[in-house]
């Protein structure tokens, strides 16, 4: 993943796994990321987690995800610039359901330049 230069540039990584495999470690360039939040579905068969690193070094480095067991895994990463370094994230919000339309609601306290 490539992180640009500038201030207020968190890196966010999403990890989704089947059979509730748990990420025991998520790193960028050897630096550990912090868990932002996790959602496990009601059937306990899928898990989605988000991790972050507030000030990763600029440049290109590997994101390494270590799982607790063998599992089917999907991951993604994005980095931002111009984010408030004091309160870069709101409360983690998640939902789970089957057969109907799902929804979540969140309020943004202030604008961010993404």
Secondary structure as UniProt FT lines:
FT   STRAND          2..3
FT   STRAND          11..18
FT   TURN            19..20
FT   STRAND          23..28
FT   TURN            29..30
FT   STRAND          31..32
FT   STRAND          34..40
FT   TURN            42..43
FT   STRAND          46..53
FT   TURN            54..55
FT   STRAND          59..60
FT   STRAND          63..67
FT   STRAND          73..79
//
